[in-house]
């Protein structure tokens, strides 16, 4: 007997396509936000890909999308 998996496992890391889909913005808008600091989470450099922690993107959005400088200060104060 095999058990059926009913829960889908969500990835812990998102690439840019997953981030822009989650935020419902286009790729060009994402790059504008990233360049200006409006998109605050910093990428992890793994395998020459820009990957973002899903939990950080979700947390940033739940905190009303603060600017990168404010977001980094908020993260430092949590530790």
Secondary structure by P-SEA (a helix, b strand, c coil): ccccccbbbbbccccaaaaaaaacccaaaaaaaaaaccccbbbbbccccccccaaaaaaaaaaccccaaaaaaaaaaac
